[in-house]
Amino acid sequence: MRIITKKHIIVSIVTITFMVFPKFDLIAQQLKLSSKFDSTTIQVGDQIKLHFDVDLPLDAKVKFPAFKDTITGKIEVIKTFPPDSSKKDGKLHIRQDLLVTSFDSGYHTIPPIAFAFEIGQVKDTLKTTSLYLTVNTLPVDTAKGIKDIKPPLGVPFSFLDYWQFGAGFLGIIIIVFGIWYFTKLRKKEPLFGSFKSIDPPHIIALRQLDALRAEKLWQSEKTKQYYTRLTEIIRTYIENRFGINALEMTSEEIVTALKDISMEDYNHIELLKKMFLTADLVKFAKGQPLPDENEVNLLDAYQFVNNTKIITSILAEDKADNENRELSELQKPDNAIN
């Protein structure tokens, strides 16, 4: 029976150590791990990238550490980019980038970061070297005093950003226009403007005679203005009713023109002739008719219009009868204006 002494144990340990370490040293030479910042100095809030580069044999595997919100308590991780791998000279090169920032000024140290790897039956870790980052605050010119915060920058207007609203508004306009158009079309109304009902000449003349009567011009010693208005109303009525250019004619020419159109009742023309004669005396010879003459000439004007108007319907005839009755009432002695 062989006795294992303490000396044999020590020799065995030394032998195993010399057998394993050369193999591990050879593996370590095949792996390369590096890390660096884009810059070692930034301003507070600036963003830079932290790069991790690993070179390893094709049959090796490496596990990148998982970073959450921070690398250290002072350096924050904004975004972790996926690893990017490529092959060169029989080796595999893997790079992973982190976008980081810091809002704490000072000198920050990132301790070594461990990467687990596996080559064949060997499993171990490699660590990066320590990294250093200086975060500076913005320089403040105390001589200029404290200023307010700058307002937000305006964004240039772009129609492309609001085309949906424009298209929707245009669609509403088209729909409303379509409804309005077909409504007008169905009712046979004009698209623009509206039908304007034109009163017949006698309605206009009677309305104007009523207004002249209400003004009481001759009662206010405005006899010339009264007869000017009275003859103008009748001339306009004759022009619109008979198609005679009465506004440009003399009194005699108007009477002659009315006779030429073969009016059925010449009494109407005689009444009109008497009114024109009185008006000419007032306007051109400064005549002063009696109050009864002024009222009679107005009533003759009413009668001439009512007796020469065109009746177009039964309703119009009824209205004409009513107007004739009103005129009869005006001609009664109780209604005469003295």
C-alpha positions in Angstrom: 0.0 0.0 0.0 1.3 3.4 -1.1 1.3 6.1 1.5 0.3 9.7 0.2 2.4 12.1 2.1 2.1 15.9 2.4 5.0 16.2 -0.1 3.0 14.2 -2.7 0.0 16.6 -2.3 2.1 19.7 -2.8 3.7 18.3 -5.9 0.3 17.4 -7.3 -1.0 20.9 -6.8 2.0 22.6 -8.3 1.8 20.2 -11.3 -1.9 21.0 -11.9 -1.3 24.7 -11.6 1.4 24.7 -14.3 -0.8 22.6 -16.5 -3.8 25.0 -16.3 -2.4 28.5 -16.2 -0.5 28.3 -19.5 -3.8 27.2 -21.1 -5.7 30.1 -19.5 -3.0 32.6 -20.5 -3.2 31.4 -24.1 -7.0 32.0 -24.0 -6.6 35.4 -22.5 -4.3 36.4 -25.3 -7.1 35.5 -27.8 -9.6 37.8 -26.1 -9.4 41.6 -26.2 -11.8 43.9 -24.3 -11.8 47.7 -24.4 -14.1 50.5 -23.4 -14.0 54.3 -24.0 -16.1 57.5 -24.1 -16.3 59.7 -27.1 -14.9 62.4 -24.8 -13.7 62.5 -21.3 -15.2 66.0 -20.6 -18.8 67.2 -21.2 -21.1 69.9 -20.1 -24.0 69.2 -17.7 -26.8 67.5 -19.7 -24.7 66.7 -22.8 -25.0 63.3 -24.3 -22.1 61.1 -25.4 -21.6 57.5 -26.4 -19.8 54.8 -24.4 -18.3 52.1 -26.6 -17.5 48.5 -25.7 -15.4 46.5 -28.1 -14.7 42.8 -27.8 -12.4 40.7 -30.1 -12.6 36.9 -29.6 -12.2 33.6 -31.5 -15.1 32.4 -33.7 -15.9 29.5 -31.3 -16.0 31.7 -28.2 -19.1 33.3 -26.6 -19.3 36.5 -24.6 -22.1 37.9 -22.6 -22.5 41.7 -22.4 -23.7 43.1 -19.1 -27.2 44.4 -18.9 -27.4 48.1 -18.1 -30.6 49.6 -16.7 -31.0 53.3 -16.0 -27.5 54.1 -14.8 -23.9 52.9 -15.0 -23.1 54.6 -11.8 -25.2 56.8 -9.6 -24.1 59.9 -11.5 -24.0 58.7 -15.1 -27.4 57.9 -16.6 -28.1 55.5 -19.5 -30.4 57.1 -22.1 -30.4 54.4 -24.7 -28.7 51.0 -25.2 -27.9 50.1 -28.8 -27.9 46.4 -30.0 -24.5 44.8 -30.4 -23.0 45.0 -33.9 -20.7 42.1 -34.9 -18.2 41.6 -37.8 -15.6 39.0 -38.8 -12.0 39.9 -39.5 -8.7 37.8 -39.6 -10.5 34.7 -38.3 -11.8 36.6 -35.3 -15.1 38.0 -34.2 -15.4 41.7 -33.4 -18.4 42.8 -31.4 -19.3 46.4 -30.5 -22.0 47.7 -28.3 -22.8 51.4 -27.7 -24.5 53.2 -24.8 -25.9 56.8 -25.0 -25.2 58.3 -21.6 -25.5 61.7 -19.9 -24.9 63.3 -16.5 -26.6 66.1 -14.7 -24.2 66.1 -11.7 -21.0 68.1 -12.2 -17.7 66.7 -11.0 -15.2 64.0 -11.6 -16.9 60.6 -12.0 -15.2 57.2 -12.0 -16.7 54.1 -13.7 -15.2 51.0 -12.0 -14.2 48.0 -14.2 -17.2 46.2 -15.8 -17.1 42.4 -16.1 -17.9 40.5 -19.3 -18.5 36.7 -19.0 -17.0 34.6 -21.7 -16.8 30.9 -22.6 -14.2 29.1 -24.8 -14.7 25.4 -25.0 -14.8 24.1 -21.5 -13.3 27.2 -20.0 -15.6 29.8 -18.5 -14.4 33.0 -16.9 -14.8 36.8 -16.9 -12.8 39.8 -18.3 -13.0 43.3 -16.9 -12.6 46.6 -18.6 -10.3 49.2 -17.2 -11.7 52.0 -15.1 -13.1 55.0 -17.0 -13.2 58.6 -15.9 -15.7 61.4 -17.0 -15.5 65.1 -16.0 -18.8 66.9 -16.0 -18.6 70.7 -16.1 -21.3 73.2 -15.3 -22.1 76.1 -17.6 -20.0 79.2 -17.0 -21.9 82.0 -15.3 -20.9 85.6 -15.8 -21.9 87.1 -12.4 -21.1 90.6 -13.6 -24.1 90.6 -15.9 -26.6 89.7 -13.2 -29.3 87.1 -13.2 -31.5 87.0 -16.3 -34.9 85.4 -16.8 -35.2 82.0 -18.6 -35.4 82.3 -22.4 -38.9 81.7 -23.8 -39.6 78.5 -25.9 -38.4 78.7 -29.4 -41.2 79.1 -32.0 -41.6 76.2 -34.5 -42.0 77.4 -38.1 -45.5 76.8 -39.5 -45.7 74.1 -42.1 -48.9 73.4 -44.0 -48.0 69.7 -44.2 -48.4 69.5 -40.4 -52.0 70.7 -40.6 -53.2 69.3 -44.0 -55.7 67.0 -42.3 -57.5 69.9 -40.6 -57.5 71.8 -44.0 -58.9 68.8 -45.8 -61.6 68.3 -43.2 -62.6 72.0 -43.3 -62.7 71.9 -47.1 -64.9 68.8 -46.9 -67.4 70.5 -44.6 -67.6 73.5 -46.9 -68.3 71.2 -49.9 -71.0 69.3 -48.1 -72.7 72.6 -46.9 -72.4 74.0 -50.4 -74.0 70.8 -51.9 -76.9 70.9 -49.5 -77.5 74.6 -50.2 -77.2 74.1 -54.0 -79.6 71.2 -54.2 -82.1 73.0 -51.9 -82.0 76.1 -54.2 -82.3 73.8 -57.3 -85.3 71.9 -55.8 -87.1 75.1 -54.9 -86.2 76.6 -58.3 -84.6 79.6 -56.7 -81.7 81.6 -58.1 -78.3 80.5 -56.7 -77.2 84.0 -56.0 -79.5 86.8 -54.9 -83.2 86.5 -54.6 -86.3 87.2 -56.6 -87.2 90.8 -56.0 -90.9 91.4 -56.4 -91.6 94.6 -58.3 -94.8 96.4 -57.4 -96.9 97.5 -60.4 -96.7 101.2 -61.3 -100.1 102.2 -59.7 -99.1 100.7 -56.3 -95.9 102.7 -56.3 -97.7 105.9 -57.4 -100.5 105.5 -54.7 -97.9 104.9 -52.0 -96.0 108.0 -53.0 -99.2 110.1 -53.1 -100.1 108.9 -49.6 -96.6 110.0 -48.4 -97.0 113.4 -50.1 -100.4 113.8 -48.5 -98.9 113.0 -45.1 -96.1 115.6 -45.5 -98.7 118.5 -45.7 -96.4 120.7 -47.8 -98.9 123.2 -49.1 -100.3 123.6 -45.6 -96.8 124.6 -44.6 -96.6 127.2 -47.4 -94.4 124.9 -49.5 -96.8 125.0 -52.5 -94.1 125.0 -55.2 -92.4 121.9 -53.6 -95.8 120.3 -53.3 -96.7 120.6 -57.0 -93.2 119.6 -58.0 -93.5 116.4 -56.1 -97.1 115.8 -57.3 -96.4 116.2 -61.0 -93.2 114.1 -60.6 -95.2 111.2 -59.1 -97.7 111.3 -62.0 -95.1 111.7 -64.7 -93.2 108.6 -63.3 -96.5 106.6 -63.2 -97.4 107.5 -66.8 -93.9 106.6 -68.0 -94.0 103.2 -66.3 -97.7 102.5 -67.1 -97.9 103.6 -70.7 -94.3 103.6 -71.8 -94.2 107.3 -72.5 -91.1 109.3 -71.7 -93.1 111.6 -69.5 -90.2 112.8 -67.3 -88.6 114.5 -70.4 -91.9 116.0 -71.8 -93.8 119.2 -71.2 -97.3 119.1 -69.8 -98.8 119.6 -73.2 -96.7 116.9 -74.8 -97.8 114.4 -72.1 -101.5 115.2 -72.7 -101.0 114.8 -76.5 -99.2 111.5 -76.0 -102.0 110.1 -73.8 -104.6 111.1 -76.5 -102.5 109.3 -79.2 -102.7 106.0 -77.3 -106.5 106.1 -77.6 -107.5 106.2 -74.0 -111.1 105.1 -73.5 -112.0 107.9 -71.1 -110.8 111.4 -72.0 -112.2 112.8 -68.8 -109.1 111.3 -67.1 -106.9 113.3 -69.4 -108.9 116.5 -68.7 -108.4 116.1 -65.0 -104.7 115.5 -65.6 -104.5 118.6 -67.9 -106.1 120.8 -65.2 -103.6 119.5 -62.6 -100.6 120.1 -64.9 -101.9 123.7 -65.7 -102.1 124.6 -62.0 -98.7 123.1 -61.3 -97.1 125.1 -64.2 -98.7 128.3 -62.8 -97.2 127.6 -59.4 -93.8 126.6 -60.5 -93.2 129.1 -63.3 -95.6 132.0 -62.7 -95.5 131.9 -58.8 -99.3 131.3 -58.7 -101.0 130.7 -55.4 -103.9 128.3 -55.7 -106.7 128.2 -53.1 -106.4 125.4 -50.5 -109.4 123.6 -52.0 -107.6 123.5 -55.4 -104.5 122.0 -53.8 -106.6 119.2 -52.3 -108.7 118.7 -55.5 -105.6 118.3 -57.6 -104.3 115.6 -55.2 -107.6 113.8 -55.4 -107.6 114.1 -59.2 -104.1 112.4 -59.2 -105.5 109.6 -57.0 -108.4 109.2 -59.4 -106.3 109.2 -62.5 -104.0 106.5 -61.2 -106.9 104.3 -60.0 -108.9 104.7 -63.2 -105.9 103.9 -65.5 -104.2 101.0 -63.6 -103.9 97.5 -64.9 -106.0 94.9 -63.1 -104.3 91.5 -63.4 -106.3 89.3 -61.1 -109.5 89.0 -59.1 -107.6 89.8 -55.9 -106.3 92.9 -57.6 -109.8 93.9 -58.6 -111.0 93.6 -55.0 -108.1 95.7 -53.9 -108.9 98.3 -56.6 -112.5 98.5 -55.3 -111.2 99.0 -51.8 -108.9 101.8 -53.0 -111.8 103.4 -54.9 -114.0 103.3 -51.8 -111.1 104.9 -49.8 -110.8 107.6 -52.5 -114.5 108.3 -52.2 -114.2 108.7 -48.5 -111.4 111.2 -49.0 -113.6 113.2 -51.4 -116.3 113.7 -48.8 -116.6 117.2 -47.4 -115.8 115.9 -43.8 -112.3 114.7 -45.0 -111.4 117.8 -47.0 -108.4 119.7 -45.8 -108.9 123.4 -45.4 
